[in-house]
Amino acid sequence: MNVDAIRNFCLAFPRATENLQWGDNLCFKIGGKIFVILGLDDSRLCFKCAPEKFAELIERENIRPAPYVGRYKWVMQDRLDALPSDELKELIRQSYDMVAAKVPRLKSGKSKSRKKKPSGRRKKSRHDT
């Protein structure tokens, strides 16, 4: 898969957004949480995976634990063609699902802000005696 194909695939997920961060890294997010990082200049790809899949993937050529987040089971592909397209799509889908599961759900029709309810009692002012 090339950069455009990965970008289109990631943006097809519900509520997925993209943001350019850390120089040339295109980050794909759900609810503000990253599920894929795509390097534009160096053509590298990072994503979260299940622990058993992580162990399998880092044994392959051109795939290693991602810097800083490898301990959280993120892998980095040093080349975009390190995995076949079908397998990569499935791994990206799994990354999205794992990250989306941790995003708080917004309740429809309700505001996120909390307003104090009036107590029914009026505060005394300095004019009251």
N, C-alpha and C positions, 0 to 999 in steps of 0.2 A: 504494500500500500504506500502511496505517496502522501505528502503533506496535505494536499487538497482532499484526498479521499478520507484520510483520518479525520480531518476537520469536519467534513460533511457528516461522517458517521457519528462523531461525538455530539454534534449540534442537533442531531435527529432525536436524541433522548429527551423525554419530557423535562421541562424546566432547566435544561442545560444552558449554560452561558460560557462565554470565552473571555479571557482577559490576558493581556500581554503583561508579563511580570518578569522580574530578574533579568532584564536585558532583552534577550530574544526568545524567551520561553512563552509559548502559548499555553495557558492553563485552562482546562475545561472543568467547570464546576457545577455542582448541584447544591443549591441553598448555601452558597459561599464556601463549600468544601470541595477541594480538588479531587477529581477522579482520574485525570490524565494530564500529563505535562508533555508538550511537544516542542522540542528544540527546533527553531526555524533555521538558524545558521549552521548548526552542527548535525542536524537530522538525527536526533536521538529522541527516544520515547520512553516515558516512565508511567507506570500504572501500578495499582494495588492488586494483590492476588491472595488467594487462600494459602495458608501455611504449607500444605502438601504440594500445591502447584509451584510455590516459591522455590522449594527445595529442588523440584524437577527442572524448573526453568534456568536456575543459575548454573546448572551443569552443562547447559548448551553454549555453543560458541556465540560470541557477541551479545550475551545477556549476563548481567551481573546485578548484585544488590545495588539499589539506587543510593547515591550519596545522601547522607543525613537521615534518610527515611527507610533504609533497608531493614532496619530492625523492626519496622512496622509492616514488613512483607511487601515492600515496593521494589519492583525490578526496573532496571534500565536496559533498553535495547540500544546498543551502540550503533546499530544500523537499522533502518526502517524495514529492510527485507530479512531481518533475522528470523522471522516467523512467517509461515504462510498466511495469506490474507484471511482465510476462514478462521484459523485458529486465533489470530490476533483480534479479529472482531469479537469472537466469543470471550476472550480475556478482557477486552475493553468493556463488554457488556457486564461481565462479572464484577469488574472494578466499579462501574457505575452503580450496580445493585448493592454492593457492600457499603459504599459511601452514602448512597441515598437512604439506606436503612437507618443511618445514624442522624439524618437531618430531621429536625423537629417539624412536625406537620403543622401547617397553618389552618386554623379552623375557619371555614368560609363564613363571611358575614359578621365576624367578630373582630373587633379592634385588638391590636396587640397591647395598646397602652391601657393601664388601669387607672380609672378615675375614682376618687373617693366618693362614696355615697354620702349624701347629706344625712346627718344624724337625726334631723327633725328638731334639734334644739338650736336655738339662736345664741351666738356668742354675745356676751354682754359687751357693750361699748362703754367708753368712759362717760357717755351722756346718760346711761341708765343708772338709776339709783334706787 
